Amino acid sequence: MIKSMFIAVAATLLTGVAAAQTTEVYAGNQRAGVDILWFSPFRKNSGEKTSFLFFSRNRASIDYKQPGAGLLGSVNAVSMNFKGGIGIVSVASFTNTGLTPKAGIQYFRSLRHFMFFGWLVTDLKKNGGLDLFGLFRYTPAINEKVSLMAQVELFPVYFRESKSTNMIQRVRLGLKNKVWSGGLMADFSQGGGINPYRTTNYGLFLRVNDFK
């Protein structure tokens, strides 16, 4: 059942590749997957940006040793941002275990070669968790056509009921132009509690339709 659901959702994600702002395909020594990202402000009919921002992240991956146990994740958020980059955000997170609504505060900052986007949200379910998410991207120009692409994601989650913390880190380092980016990738995850774990995944990534 999980395998069928994985295939169905992955196929649905892939139908949006042409419209997505960033589509990443990666292959590591442990897992391979696809990562589709939308990140854009709502606009008025005139084309002018509003204070509302839409974020959508959809990921699907397969473990080589357990191909039937795919991991699915979809995070969709709408935020209202004030001057200075701070805003309030509502989040709907969907994983293999179901749907989780969240809400909290957000910060967004974008410069010529640097971008930061992150939030601190709480799970609205009883005894839920506390999520801190941060995405850092640095793209200094090497020449007129090519830039360095360095990106780090940090995603710690605190579970109040078990008083344990899980942590995900994703690192991307490579080159980019107006359409493509690619290079080296590394994903790490650690978990505490009753059954502590630690995983790593090293490999290569390729992106298309990369937003500025």
CORMO-V572192 format. One record per helix or strand. SS is the DSSP state (H for helix, E for strand). FROM is the first residue (numbers start at 1). TO is the last residue. If there is no record, write none. Layout:
# CORMO-V572192
ss/from/to
SS/FROM/TO
SS/FROM/TO
This chain:
# CORMO-V572192
ss/from/to
H/2/15
E/22/28
E/31/43
E/49/63
E/71/81
E/86/95
E/98/110
E/114/123
E/129/138
E/141/141
E/147/159
E/164/176
E/180/191
E/197/208
